[in-house]
């Protein structure tokens, strides 16, 4: 569509120090176009949520070392502070969290919370802001929105609260929505409703979404493109078709077979052995090598370079280079 | 297959055909108290008159959404909470009458979802595993603990002296499994035991559970919300909705054709895993209703698109569906002449 991407992350490193040091993000590069729906897939500790929090500058500055650049719509967000940072948060980019019950304020009604955000960002009056709030509740398809506007979060069911959270996040029409496992805490029949809602709203508002999930099945339902993360970096990226039909990285393949979709009963699962690394030192070689069935001596001596086996695809695995040369 | 093994099991009292668990009309209501005098103001109908059996050597999967009573059922079976009504028969002996709760607990063990909360943080994992056998006076608890830790893939020399916080979630869940097995149980209840684990670790634990089942001749009750996992591990599946059983049957039969509209909705809410055939319509609107004051008649009628007058007035009974006598469903549409216009007369026996 447009030549410049909406989001461009270059060589991002995030390190936490405290009682022990954790190298949470290690040399991450990622770009996202306007109106694109990216699924960020990975297990606990892979750095998915840290990536989102870095994007909103939500990490505690005292205990976090960040280097690299992040540009949103041409603005370097690492330089933002004060008013400009407040305007950016919730205005250009906003976030939906996993637990709406914790993310919403329990002592204000849902309507008041949405209206407050709108008043802050758009500088409009209270009555007008309440109308925007009502309109947002209609947009997220909450039944009897006039009544729900006056509800406190605890008066709503889990699915309803997540809809309200989405209404709040979208009330200032952000260009980028960050969704951090927004359906993980919900029941299956409610999860699919929220996924379909996000898909519709994305079309309607024309925004980009980064959808973080550990569930490959959820990514299939919602994402155009998927980036698989492991130990603080992307190991494979491609369209959802590519990832599902032709996974290249051994970790992606392991994740797909562990999903148990259409696995015959009583067969042995091809489980990935071991557990993810602790990340207390900065990775200097393939972090998946200790668990990989195809490990070669070269895997443990240097970081694997990205190989692009097709349009819009990249894989950080030496096996790919072998395939390329063959 | 395990029917023959079970005949050789010295602990088998009721014979191979006697179900290991026979639950009849289990009921558990929790009062909600509020106000100055702490009066009872409402009742949560957590489990409302359910009956089922667990056969020897099988894995019974229990599925349903939050608030459907899966976990309450598990807690009732193991006696963690008291029954309001109903009876549990363990291998032919009625619990509380022929068999004391303490005796029964030796034979039934449970693994919980939260691997950290279910371990004592002040005990090393070896002490945790040895604790139960010590209380019950079994022989040489420390040796038992070390053998079992080794069996679940945790080297006792390396891990035995560690505390729960020094282990990963997958390792802790292995400890919980070892602790459950330390009592030489016949039935292990796995309540969302793999749900909190990462997918790659979940597969390892599922493989382990399958091996242990064969090795120790165990029977499992496997509670989960993940239908892919339930399909993989279960012989039979029981579907619950708001404290009641709506459908139960062999896993192949239910996965091939769902008799109850709620089961059908649960299945169509599963991710398709096919980017070209994404789900376009949500199978159900809204959240499951609150188990306080559940709907009248069939409890699913408020969300069911086939609901008719009969559904809100009469409670459907669990009845045989189709030709498989093991496949039961509680739906007016499956009972000939029930008064529902879609009652299928032809397919019923």
Interface residues (C-beta under 8 A of the other chain):
Chain A: X43 X44 X143 X157 X158 X159 X160 X187 X188 X189 X190 X191 X192 X193 X195 X196 X214 X215 X216 X217 X218 X220 X221 X240 X241 X244 X254 X255 X257 X258 X259 X260 X261 X262 X263 X265 X266 X268 X269 X270 X271 X272 X273 X275 X276
Chain B: X65 X66 X168 X169 X170 X171 X198 X199 X200 X201 X202 X203 X204 X206 X207 X210 X225 X226 X227 X228 X229 X231 X232 X233 X234 X251 X265 X266 X269 X270 X271 X272 X273 X274 X275 X276 X278 X279 X280 X281 X282 X283 X284 X285 X286 X287 X288
